[in-house]
């Protein structure tokens, strides 16, 4: 999970339009993925898929909740396709 988040975080830092563009906007509008357990922790959100969890801001948590179940290869393909 950490590697997936770091890949997504690095990609969105290098290309902010990935998170703020069509994909990020679409995922954010959908709300949290229904397969992910969500709980509020102070001002952030804890999202868990099986035993893997992350604590992120609401926007990052919402978007990343849809990417958690993807394999690293799938995530890299999504990023590469959007970066073109």
C-alpha positions in Angstrom: 0.0 0.0 0.0 2.8 2.4 0.9 4.4 1.9 -2.5 1.1 2.5 -4.3 0.6 5.7 -2.4 4.1 6.9 -3.0 3.7 6.2 -6.7 0.5 8.2 -6.8 1.8 11.0 -4.6 5.0 11.4 -6.7 3.0 11.4 -9.9 0.6 14.0 -8.7 3.4 16.1 -7.3 5.1 16.0 -10.7 1.9 16.5 -12.6 -0.7 18.2 -10.4 -3.2 17.9 -13.2 -3.5 14.1 -12.5 -5.3 14.7 -9.2 -7.0 18.0 -10.2 -7.8 16.9 -13.7 -10.6 14.7 -15.1 -9.6 11.5 -13.3 -9.1 13.1 -9.8 -12.3 15.1 -10.2 -14.3 12.1 -11.3 -13.0 10.0 -8.4 -13.6 12.7 -5.9 -17.2 13.2 -7.1 -17.9 9.5 -6.5 -17.1 9.8 -2.8 -15.2 7.0 -1.0 -15.0 3.6 -2.8 -17.6 1.4 -1.2 -15.1 -1.4 -0.7 -13.0 0.7 1.6 -13.6 1.2 5.4 -13.5 4.9 6.2 -13.3 6.6 9.6 -12.6 10.1 10.6 -9.3 10.7 12.6 -9.1 14.3 13.9 -9.1 16.4 10.7 -8.2 13.6 8.4 -9.7 10.3 7.2 -8.4 6.7 7.8 -9.1 4.5 4.8 -8.6 0.7 5.0 -8.8 -2.0 2.4 -8.4 -5.3 4.2 -5.4 -4.8 6.5 -3.9 -1.9 4.6 -4.6 1.6 5.8 -3.7 5.2 5.1 -4.6 8.4 6.9 -5.0 11.3 4.5 -6.9 14.5 3.9 -10.4 14.1 2.8 -9.7 14.8 -0.9 -6.6 12.6 -1.0 -8.4 9.9 0.9 -11.4 10.0 -1.4 -9.3 9.8 -4.6 -6.9 7.2 -3.2 -9.7 5.0 -1.9 -10.5 4.2 -5.6 -6.8 3.3 -6.3 -6.0 1.1 -3.3 -7.3 -2.1 -4.9 -5.3 -1.5 -8.1 -2.1 -3.4 -8.6 1.1 -1.3 -8.9 1.2 -2.2 -12.6 -2.4 -1.0 -13.1 -1.6 2.2 -11.2 1.5 2.9 -13.3 -0.5 2.3 -16.5 -3.2 4.7 -15.4 -0.6 7.4 -14.7 1.3 6.8 -17.9 -2.0 7.0 -20.0 -3.0 10.2 -18.3 0.5 11.7 -18.6 0.4 11.5 -22.4 
